[in-house]
Amino acid sequence: MQLVTTKQNGVFVSIEGIDGSGKTTQARRLVKTLTKKGYDAVYTTEPSEGTFGRIIRKHILQGNNRVPTTVEAVFFAADRIDHIQNEIKPLLKSGKIVICDRYVYSSIAYQGASNLNLEWIKEINKHAIKPDLAIYIDVSPEIVIDRIKRRKSVMETLQIQKNVRKLYLDLVGEKQLVMVYGNTSKREVARAIETIVFKFLEKH
């Protein structure tokens, strides 16, 4: 997948993982750690807080039945462009480190796991800007299902999570994502992520 590369002043980091992998906790924790170290870091998420993001949360993720996967993919792609233009790009232009909880890789993994054509998913997301660093937290689907069993989402079944994880691992194999082992304590996962991020920042 060839994403658009843009010149920018800030740094764009994406945190990925199946539902219940701890990515939101780790993304927020990373922002706090970066801030304590003197970096100007900001947390953001997909679905975004914009118009399309609110529709996705209310009518797609929390619905009783899953909408057609093509509709799902189009809404996520539309929300992503809105998110990039109205939040991510302005933050990067102002020199901030943007930590994004889910990004385009989630669309590939989740809609792809429902047998939607991967090339089509990539095509409708071709204007998404490329993160400087994308990290995937790998956790066993059996473990996360136990964590999220009380939540309500059409995505959160064991088989879906197994299919999603496979596609994430394919992206790791293609070197689009850097994998962190997630079947450990929150502190250990955080340390692994911080090591990757700080090495990247020192190098670049």
Secondary structure, DSSP 4 states (H G I P E B T S, - for coil): --PBP---SSEEEEEE-STTSSHHHHHHHHHHHHHHTT--EEEEESS-SSHHHHHIIIIIISSSSPPPHHHHHHHHHHHHHHHIIIIIHHHHHTT-EEEEES-HHHHHHHHHTTT--HHHHHHHTTTSBPPSEEEEEE--HHHHHHHHTTS--TT--HHHHHHHHHHHHHHHHTTSSEEEE-SS-HHHHHHHHHHHHHHHHHH-
